[in-house]
Amino acid sequence: MTHLNRLNTRLLHSGAPTFDLDGAAPVNVPVVRTSTVRFANHAAQQALQHRRHAGETVSAYGRHGTQTHRALESAIGELEGAEHVLLAPSGLAAITLAFIAVLSPGDHVLVHDGVYGPVRERIEPLLTRLGVEFSYFSPSLGEPEALVRPTTRLIYAESPSSFLYEVLDLPQLSAFARRHGVLLAVDNTWGAGLLYQPLALGADLSIQAVTKYLSGHSDLMQGAIAIKDAQLAQRIAQTHEALGLSVGADDAYLALRGVRTLAVRLAQHAAHALQVAQYLALHPAIGRVFHPALPQDPGHALWLRDFKGSNGLVSFAFRQGSSTAVAAFVDALKLFGLGASWGGYESLVLPAPAARLAGQSYWQGSQPVVRLHIGLEDPDDLLEDLEQGLRLSVA
């Protein structure tokens, strides 16, 4: 816990406003909204433009952000162990930015088959139309040596994976990427930076949906890319600029507010989720529970080695069941809202889309899978709700 405690201390003070001439400063970063930046004179404008062209993150126009954005970027950089952070309007926008920035027509990308569904459903069709080729690999089947091509430029992965939480051996995958001269990008939304630092394990890019745990209150859409190398950061920043991506100051402030409480919220989510996972693992109607903090989970050893904790996500497969049983279970729940996102204070339930599960090699079961996000409600209340929902659905 020492690592998390010290990181949390740094987060609480990251981006804090400096004292003014009177020796006073607000606790919170001001919300600075503007479309235009004014300059005292022509020399000041030219000096700032020169710094921007040299790769510095400075504000010469409202789209470039303000001190509100700089404070959030600093906090995310603290979490991820990164010098360079770019904000995007959503997690999907951040992922798309990474793909577009590093790939060109004729390039090839290797994608972990357990990634966030819209990578296949939205990004692949877009980039295929632009001349990029996609292949999918399963880390559970070993290194994707046979899939690497002379044109491979990027490996994109997510650890733990979407819905089923397959834990990757990221140091091994990063060593593989380096051997082949390929960039490695990792979706780190599950670990939120606090629990997992892909850059320290060898990744080149770490991407988060700030919408989820960094925000923590289900009230904003946002994404972020943390980058280790300065030249790569400048390359991605140029694409970021060309696409005109920007985040409102109010959303940046809300995300920063969420970061301040990230450690205490995640600790509660994790404790509650482990109780739920242990309950589900013993329930006769459940055939499989997916949660890397469970000792029986196949990824538990890697999770212990590389992660600093867990979160509120738990998925499970019915021992026997149908879509009708899943619908009955979901509709019977009283405290779990039916919703597609996660990471807020509230508990949520979502049946896993069969097509997304079929694309993953990690688990070959055919039973329906349900994803739970365990919120900050009393876990005993959640367990009672799950018990009555399972009782009604399997009756």
C-alpha positions, 0 to 999 in steps of 0.5 A: 500500500506504500506505493498507492499512498505516496502516489495518492499524496502526489495526486492530491497536490498535483497541479495545485494553484501557485501562491499569488503576490499576497501569498494566497491561493485557492485549493482548487484549480480555477475553471478557465474557459476561453476560445481566445488567448490575448497577448500583451504584444507581438513579441509575447505572441511570437515567443509562445508560438515558438515554444509550441512549435518546439513541442511544448504544451502551451496555450496559444488558442482556446483549443490548446487548453488552459491551466485547467487542462494543464493541471489535469494533464499533470495529474494523469502524467503522475498516474501514468508515469508520463511526461506527455499527456493529450486529452480527447473528447472521449475514450474512443476518440483517444484510441482513434487518435493513437491509431491515426497518428502512428499508422499510414496507408499500407501499414499493418496493426496487430490487435489483441482480440480482447480489446474494447469492442468499438476497436473492431466495430468502428476503428477497423472499418475506418482505417481499412478504408484508408489502407491499413490492414488489421490482424488479431491475436490472442496472448493466451495462445503465445506470442504472435510471431507468425502474424508479424509482417514487414509492414507491422507498425503497431500492437494494440492491447488491453489488460485486463481485457474487455468483459473477460479480464484476461491479464496480459504478460505486458513485459513479455509483449513489450519485449516482443514489440521491441524485437520487431521494432513495433510500437505498443499501445495499451488500453489502461482504463481498467487500471486507471493509472493508479493500479497499473502503469503500462509505460513502466512495463514497456508500453509506448502509449497508455490510453484511458477513458477518463469517462470511467474511473478518473471521472468517477461520477458518470457525468462527463465524456473524456479520454487521454493518451499518456506517452513516454517518448518526446518525439512520439508525443510530438507526432501524436500531438500534431495529429491531435492538432490536425483533428481539432480535438479539444476538451471543455474546461468544465469537463477537465475540472470535473475529471481533475476533481475525480482524480483527487478521490480516485484512490479511496473510491477504487479501494471501496470498489475493489473491496465490494467487488471481491465480496461479490466475486466470492459470492458468485463463485460459490453460487450453484447457478454460476459456471464461471466468474471472471475477476483477476483478484480471485485466486482461481482466476487464470490471470491471478499470478500476473495480476499479483505481479504487475497490478497494485490492486483491483476495481469494481468489474466482475463478469460471470457466465451462467452454468446453464441459461439462455438470453431469456434467463439473462433478461429475467435476471437483469430485469429483476435487479433493483439496485443495478442499473442497466447501462453500457459504461462503468467506473461511476459510484453506481452499480451497473449490469450489462449482458455481454454482446455474444459477438464480442465474446465470440471474437475472444480466444481467452474463453471458449464457453457458450453460456451467456455472460453478464458484466457487473460494475460494483459501485459504492453501495453497501455490499450486503445490499448488492448481494441481496439484490443479486440473490433475488435476481438469480433466484427469479431468473433460474426458477 
